[in-house]
Amino acid sequence: MTQPSPGPQAARDMIPRFNEITQDLLFGEIWERPGLSKRDRSLITVAALTALYRTDQLRGHTRKALENGVTKEELVEVFQHMAFYAGWPCAVNGFKVADEVFEEE
């Protein structure tokens, strides 16, 4: 399974330990814990990235959410819900990113 990378190749080359921690700890241990399904983790992550206006990471995690069984309709609901908790601009950004990802499908 391909995991979202922490950033551009230059950053990964400059900070290999960060990439190692990301792959081993975050995607290796945290995402593999039994307490939540990957689908649920994807919903939570997409909501958090939407609220934080983290466009680049949101793009990759939106793709991963679809792979993890989250539907397009559910993603739309996440962005709509975030409008009232994180703000309208964050939700609009989420819709924009999702639209780009959906068109790639």
Secondary structure, DSSP 8 states (H G I E B T S, - for coil): -----SS-HHHHHH-HHHHHHIIIIIIIIITT-TTS-HHHHHHHHHHHHHHTT-HHHHHHHHHHHHHTT--HHHHHHHHHHHHHHT-HHHHHHHHHHHHHHHHH-
